[in-house]
Amino acid sequence: MSTLGSRMLIIQCEASQLPGLYSDVTDRKMQTVGKIVDIFGSIKNPYATVICRGRCDIQPDDKLYAKGAPEPKGYRPVHGKK
């Protein structure tokens, strides 16, 4: 985990449990830390950019968890041809 400035984190993700964009990120106490705004890197070694709600006071060895991403506004499922 790396901190960029006072409100941005770069975290390594587990490839088998890749979080969705705009998922809430929580700490081990289930306190919301911020939101995932970008996912990048290789498929085997993905990273995520997290924008924190406030000042990032996360320690490098702290585990973070992603909650499910909300559906974007105006989201409509795509259906096959009728």
Rosetta silent file (secondary structure, phi, psi, omega in degrees, C-alpha in Angstrom):
SEQUENCE: MSTLGSRMLIIQCEASQLPGLYSDVTDRKMQTVGKIVDIFGSIKNPYATVICRGRCDIQPDDKLYAKGAPEPKGYRPVHGKK
SCORE:     score description
SCORE:     0.000 S_00000001
   1 L     0.000  137.350  177.038    0.000    0.000    0.000 S_00000001
   2 E  -128.739  146.584  176.558    1.247    3.469   -0.859 S_00000001
   3 E  -106.866  130.951  176.444   -0.111    6.873    0.102 S_00000001
   4 E  -116.161  114.717 -175.750   -0.121    9.695   -2.434 S_00000001
   5 L    68.422 -150.850 -177.833   -0.766   13.073   -0.866 S_00000001
   6 L  -103.448   -7.776 -174.679   -3.181   13.125    2.042 S_00000001
   7 L  -132.451   10.163 -177.755   -6.251   11.511    0.424 S_00000001
   8 E  -126.567  135.286  177.272   -5.148    8.892   -2.109 S_00000001
   9 E  -120.822  145.694  168.351   -4.065    5.272   -1.622 S_00000001
  10 E  -113.431  120.132 -177.003   -2.682    2.739   -4.079 S_00000001
  11 E  -123.516  150.269  175.503   -3.484   -0.766   -2.871 S_00000001
  12 E   -88.715  137.157 -178.480   -2.758   -4.226   -4.223 S_00000001
  13 L  -107.101  157.927  172.296   -5.840   -6.373   -4.845 S_00000001
  14 L   -80.830  125.043 -176.644   -6.352  -10.097   -4.802 S_00000001
  15 H   -60.548  -32.517 -178.421   -6.758  -11.162   -8.434 S_00000001
  16 H   -76.512  -14.991 -178.597   -9.373  -13.789   -7.514 S_00000001
  17 H  -131.960   54.869 -176.618  -11.548  -11.184   -5.729 S_00000001
  18 L   -65.932  125.273 -179.529  -11.236   -8.096   -7.896 S_00000001
  19 L   -76.600  160.673  177.019  -13.477   -5.292   -6.560 S_00000001
  20 L   -84.501  157.837  174.708  -15.767   -3.222   -8.761 S_00000001
  21 L   -61.424  145.887  178.416  -15.192    0.423   -9.596 S_00000001
  22 L    65.402   18.183  173.008  -16.693    2.859   -7.081 S_00000001
  23 L   -70.103  144.991  173.214  -16.884    0.155   -4.411 S_00000001
  24 E   -72.245  142.938  177.854  -16.704    1.416   -0.843 S_00000001
  25 E  -112.615  129.939 -179.083  -13.463    0.512    0.940 S_00000001
  26 E  -122.803  160.978  174.550  -13.588   -0.306    4.654 S_00000001
  27 L   -92.855 -173.820 -176.257  -11.037   -1.121    7.324 S_00000001
  28 L   -66.743  -18.871  177.196  -11.172   -4.172    9.625 S_00000001
  29 L   -90.052    6.710 -178.326  -13.628   -2.326   11.921 S_00000001
  30 L    64.712   25.113  173.273  -15.954   -1.838    8.907 S_00000001
  31 L   -85.297  131.041 -178.637  -15.412    1.929    8.997 S_00000001
  32 E   -67.659  127.700  179.747  -15.624    3.415    5.491 S_00000001
  33 E   -97.318  -43.183 -177.748  -12.224    4.643    4.326 S_00000001
  34 E   178.194 -155.289 -178.539  -13.047    5.751    0.775 S_00000001
  35 E  -131.610  146.779  174.443  -13.979    4.597   -2.749 S_00000001
  36 E   -79.446  125.350 -179.025  -12.143    2.738   -5.502 S_00000001
  37 E  -114.771  -10.667  178.767  -11.833    5.061   -8.493 S_00000001
  38 E  -158.463  144.978  173.398   -9.432    3.123  -10.746 S_00000001
  39 E  -126.273  131.692 -176.160   -8.144   -0.414  -11.239 S_00000001
  40 E  -148.982  175.036 -179.545   -4.913   -0.964  -13.132 S_00000001
  41 E   101.191 -171.175 -178.926   -1.969   -3.317  -13.544 S_00000001
  42 L   -81.437  166.524  179.486   -1.814   -6.864  -14.841 S_00000001
  43 L   -65.233  -35.168 -178.914   -4.508   -9.478  -14.449 S_00000001
  44 L   -79.689  -21.809 -174.345   -2.294  -11.478  -12.089 S_00000001
  45 L  -139.553   66.134 -176.394   -1.213   -8.464  -10.006 S_00000001
  46 E   -77.880  152.511  175.602   -3.965   -5.776  -10.015 S_00000001
  47 E  -125.983  157.528  177.718   -3.853   -2.498   -8.099 S_00000001
  48 E  -131.667  145.557  173.214   -6.606   -0.063   -7.171 S_00000001
  49 E   -98.196  127.629 -179.287   -6.634    3.673   -6.546 S_00000001
  50 E  -117.152  127.254  171.812   -8.678    4.665   -3.488 S_00000001
  51 E   -96.256  119.010 -177.633   -9.795    8.217   -2.756 S_00000001
  52 E   -77.676  151.667  176.854  -10.206    8.528    1.004 S_00000001
  53 L   -65.120  -39.293  179.412  -13.120   10.358    2.611 S_00000001
  54 L  -135.577 -151.360  178.315  -10.763   12.350    4.786 S_00000001
  55 L   -66.226  134.396 -179.840   -7.103   12.203    5.641 S_00000001
  56 L   -79.159  109.022  177.616   -5.650    8.689    5.015 S_00000001
  57 L  -110.973   33.607 -177.965   -4.415    7.367    8.363 S_00000001
  58 L   -86.877  135.769  176.999   -4.009    3.787    7.166 S_00000001
  59 L   -85.051  150.698 -177.299   -0.866    1.878    8.136 S_00000001
  60 L   -57.458  -28.141 -178.662    0.953   -0.122    5.413 S_00000001
  61 L   -94.274    2.383  177.934    0.158   -3.480    7.083 S_00000001
  62 L   -73.348  140.313  175.303   -3.587   -2.738    7.585 S_00000001
  63 L   -90.585  140.352  176.110   -6.009   -4.848    5.552 S_00000001
  64 L  -119.122  154.784 -175.728   -8.747   -3.083    3.630 S_00000001
  65 E  -131.799  146.626  179.170  -11.951   -4.583    2.264 S_00000001
  66 E  -105.602  132.618  171.615  -14.237   -3.635   -0.637 S_00000001
  67 L   -90.212  165.909  179.939  -18.013   -3.598   -0.357 S_00000001
  68 L   -59.968  146.784  179.792  -20.140   -4.111   -3.477 S_00000001
  69 L   -79.436  140.050  175.380  -20.261   -1.277   -5.984 S_00000001
  70 L   -72.406  153.613  175.722  -23.512    0.624   -6.396 S_00000001
  71 L   -70.646  138.164  178.586  -25.120    0.556   -9.825 S_00000001
  72 L   -65.350  152.255  178.222  -24.328    3.729  -11.773 S_00000001
  73 L   -61.679  140.767  179.823  -27.196    6.156  -12.310 S_00000001
  74 L    79.216   10.360 -178.631  -29.042    5.447  -15.504 S_00000001
  75 L   -67.958  130.215  174.163  -27.878    1.816  -15.467 S_00000001
  76 L  -134.722  130.043  178.595  -29.906   -0.438  -17.683 S_00000001
  77 L   -63.488  146.475  177.422  -29.082   -4.079  -18.272 S_00000001
  78 L   -93.646  128.118 -179.375  -28.250   -4.970  -21.858 S_00000001
  79 L  -109.696  156.730  176.016  -30.425   -7.728  -23.262 S_00000001
  80 L   -68.517  171.688  178.869  -29.918   -9.885  -26.311 S_00000001
  81 L   -63.731  147.274  179.356  -31.882   -9.373  -29.510 S_00000001
  82 L   -89.839    0.000    0.000  -35.575  -10.254  -29.359 S_00000001
